[in-house]
Amino acid sequence: MAELNTGDSGKGKGGKVRSKKSNAKVDLTAMVDLAFLLITFFMLTTSLSKPQSMDLGLPDKEDDPTKNKDIKVDQRRTMTILMGDNDKIKWYHGLLETPEPNGKPTDAVYGRNGLRKEILKRVTSVPQVTGDKEKGLIVIIKPSKKSTYRNLVDVLDEMAICKVPTYAIVNDITPEEMKLVDEMNK
């Protein structure tokens, strides 16, 4: 049984004999039981935070890796994001050789006033240009070897925020694109 002793017994104070006072005792057993009941109650009734993850569609594993399937996509629908080091990114709309109007390779920053603003602009303009509301923007994300994992996650977050219907992470950067990445890093 748990006890709380208060006061002293009066010994060691000199020659006077005093009457012995009884010590006040508080039984803490019920308090300990109540504490454990409360802890158990809150542990069982609290909902734990569920981890949030993004759904990614991964390609099927092919038996023959020598087969190279080139997919032709309307250049008016594509936006390419090149990622360099030091949190630098560059984007262009269409093909690098023949970009769409207002789609030349442009430096951008992460966040609301940078990359997100450009993606949102393209998300609304692509269905108008193609004339088909079913065909939306396609974003090709090309991280370089110098870019960080955090930057890739930031770009994927922008895809989710802007509700981009189709996007892909591609690891083959052309030599012309690599020149743009190197210019960014200077």
Secondary structure, DSSP 8 states (H G I E B T S, - for coil): --EEE-S---TTS-S---------EEE-HHHHHHHHHHHHHHHHHS----------------S-TT--------GGGEEEEEE-STT-EEEEEB-SSSB-TT-S-EEE-SSTTTHHHHHHHHHHHHHHHHS-TTS--EEEEEE-TTS-HHHHHHHHHHHHHHT-SEEEE-----HHHHHHHHHHT-
